[in-house]
Amino acid sequence: KNYREIILYKDIVTIFPNDYKIQYNMGLIYLRFRYRKKALLYINIAIDLNPKISGFYITRGYIYMKLKNYKLAGIDFKKALEMGDPKARKFITVLNYRSLI
C-alpha cells in the first residue's frame, strides 16, 4: 500500500487542525486504506468542528456499519435523514436488511 498520502495529509492536518474539511478528508484517506477506527477519529473531529453536514454522519454511519456497530450506524443514518439527506434512506434500508440476517 502507498502510505505516502497519509503521511503528506497528516502534515496538512497539523497545520490546519480546526479545518473540518481537512479532518474529514483525512478520515476518508484512512477509510480508503481500511483503517476504520483511525478514520472514525478524524470523522468525529470533523463532526465536532461542523455538526451541520449530513454527509459526515453518513460516512460515520458507514464506518460503524463496517465495524458491525449497527446501533450507532442507525443513529447516524437517522440523524442524516432528519437533516434532509436522501442518501440516508438507502443506508437505513441496508442496515435494516443486515439486522434481519
Residue pairs with C-beta under 8 A, 6 or more apart in sequence:
1 33
3 33
5 29
6 29
6 30
6 33
9 22
9 25
9 26
9 29
10 26
12 22
12 26
13 22
13 23
13 26
13 42
16 22
17 23
18 49
19 49
20 45
20 46
20 49
20 50
20 53
21 46
23 42
23 43
23 45
23 46
23 49
24 42
24 43
24 46
24 56
24 59
26 42
27 39
27 40
27 41
27 42
27 43
27 45
27 46
27 59
28 39
28 59
29 39
30 36
30 38
30 39
30 42
31 39
31 59
31 63
36 63
36 66
36 67
37 67
39 63
40 60
40 63
40 64
40 67
43 56
43 59
43 60
43 63
44 60
46 53
46 56
47 53
47 56
47 57
47 60
50 56
52 83
54 79
54 80
54 83
54 84
54 85
54 88
55 80
55 85
55 87
57 76
57 77
57 79
57 80
57 83
57 85
57 88
58 76
58 77
58 80
58 85
58 87
58 88
58 91
60 76
61 72
61 73
61 74
61 75
61 76
61 77
61 80
61 88
61 91
61 95
62 73
62 91
64 70
64 72
64 73
64 76
65 73
65 91
65 94
65 95
65 98
70 95
70 98
70 99
73 91
73 95
74 92
74 95
77 88
77 91
77 92
77 95
78 88
78 92
80 87
80 88
80 91
81 88
81 89
81 92
